[in-house]
Amino acid sequence: MTRRTRSTILPLIGALIITLIFVAPMVWMFLASFKTVSGIFSIPPQWVPDFTYTDNYVTMLKDDWPYLLNSVIVTVGATILCVVLALPAAFGLTNFRFRGRNFLADWILSTRMMPPIAAGVPLYMVFNGFGMLDSIWALIIVYAGFNIPFAVWVAMSFFRRVPRELIEAAQLEGCSWTQTFLKVALPVSKSGIATVATFVFIFAWNELLMALFLTTRAAKTFPVVISSYVTTGNTFWELVAAASVIQAIPPIIFTLIMQRHIVSGLTMGAVKD
Amino acid sequence: MSASETAIARPASRRLARSKERMERLMFLVPAGVYLVALTIFPFVYSVYLSLHQAKLTKLHRMRFIGFDNYAELFTDSLFLDACRNIAVLTVSSITVEILIGFFAAKVFFSLRETRVGAVLRSASIVPMMITPICIGLIFSYIFNPNLGIANFLLGEIGISPLGWFSDPSLALATVILINSWQWTPFMMLLMLAGLMSIPAEQYEAAEIEGAKWYHIAAWIEIPAIRGIVLVGIILRVIDNLRLFDIVYVTTRGGPGSSTEIVTFFAYKQDFQYFQVGYGSAAAVVILFASVIITAITVKYLRSAEDD
């Protein structure tokens, strides 16, 4: 055995164990989604299910696809709204010189510290007043707003990387700020924008608390539906498993594609990776 | 047009142009600003206002101002005090576990950084932190099911009697901590990995020449290098833990007894189960102040650590 192989063999075993710890629970739920109710809790455990058994998915989707659709609409809507509001603000904060600029940036960041529960009752009452309870619009508005601080901060970190000369050149050519923003800053920050958008997407996709009290029937999102499979009397594990697998697909795809950006994203650009 | 007329007209048009530019600039910042005020400042101010009242969600027209009575009641409410203690225990132990295992994992992936297999395993192991917390909770409810879950089955195989993961009051909080740290250890791992990657190779070489042992390297090179990054991670994790809700909602609902009660869940129950929104808002305001104070302290410490 060469020195090189020996120095990687121990870390490799370590890495396999670590990966197993973080992946196995998810795999176990994935396997459960292909088991019958009795297979889910058979002792000894049924290690390998019959993958052609897809009744759980069929039953679950037949009843709950409207909520899955709600989730998709709310998430996409919130992501678009959030990005449309946050990108100009981030551009302004990085490029305009004005008094109170740092204060404004810090204030935006500080709003992220607000626990969502503190916003729950007031928002419930506002939407109640507008007759917007149980409407997907209410959720789009709330999810977009809650993610603005995060989106502005991450967007600032990539707008700062746009070369100063590029912005100045556009200004000298007589571009207005709007034109500079649309024709110079946005095109060179495409990958950053994609990062922000996918993060907002995942945050909105995962949200439960606000959806729990702003929706009752029509506008329920998928996480609310999944949580409702757990009742005090019984848990419908076969449906939970199938729904969890579907709910997990976007985050998994996102993690695999964007993993390089995850550290800088989750720390809002405070840490470069 | 005479020469004198243009001389007068020009500053006016320039002023017009400048105010037009100012308007244009404002339009970049105003929409997001207004939106944020409406969605965060307004609810916060309103929560503070509600917290000073006796208010029932179903009878809001009959609110009664009671000053700080809700707060006084909170701090004598044993359920709330349990919730505060639980969230403190949960935050401190989860973050400790996340840092310890995260550091070990970061070292492992650091030594595999140039291998393809290392990259693949790393991407697989960071998936938990992006998965919907409600699903994480359900996955572990399934695994830790007292009679039929795989965890107790495996314990049985090695001769350990089954545990009441969620039903045993002395174990339930530890189980929630376990789940929470499972989800977020990959985050700490990634942070520390980024820190380790930033260490210049010469420092390692110099240490090797001087015959430094691994613990010397950890204490004198690695830990100082990642300290700043880890502090950022700690701040973010403290804020996130203070607002933790989903996992408890789906696994224990605060029980058995008050053993896994946490402050957000307490506020949620007051607001939307008992409709005591004044009382619930007071609890939410306490969480907010706790986040602000803890963040301020940590940021201050972080700044002074950076100045060293």
Interface residues (C-beta under 8 A of the other chain):
Chain A: S7 T8 P11 L12 G14 A15 L16 I18 T19 I21 F22 V23 P25 M26 W28 M29 A32 I40 F41 S42 I43 P44 P45 L85 A86 P88 A89 F91 G92 L93 F96 F98 L104 I108 S110 T111 R112 M113 M114 P115 P116 I117 A118 A119 G120 V121 P122 L123 Y124 M125 I141 V142 A144 G145 F146 I148 P149 V152 S176 W177 T178 F181 I202 W205 N206 L208 L209 L212 F213 P223 I226 S227 V230 T235 W237 V240 A241 S244 Q247 A248 P251 I252 F254 T255 L256 Q259 I262 V263 L266 T267 A270 V271 K272 D273
Chain B: E21 E24 R25 M27 F28 L29 P31 A32 G33 Y35 L36 A38 L39 T40 I41 F42 P43 F44 Y46 S47 L50 L57 L60 F104 A105 V108 F109 S111 L112 T115 V117 G118 L121 R122 S123 A124 S125 I126 V127 P128 M129 M130 I131 T132 P133 I134 C135 L138 I139 F140 S141 Y142 I143 N145 L148 I150 F153 W182 T185 P186 F187 L190 L191 A194 M197 I229 V232 G233 L236 I239 L242 R243 F245 D246 Y249 V250 T264 A267 Y268 D271 F272 V277 G280 S281 A284 V285 I287 L288 S291 V292 T295
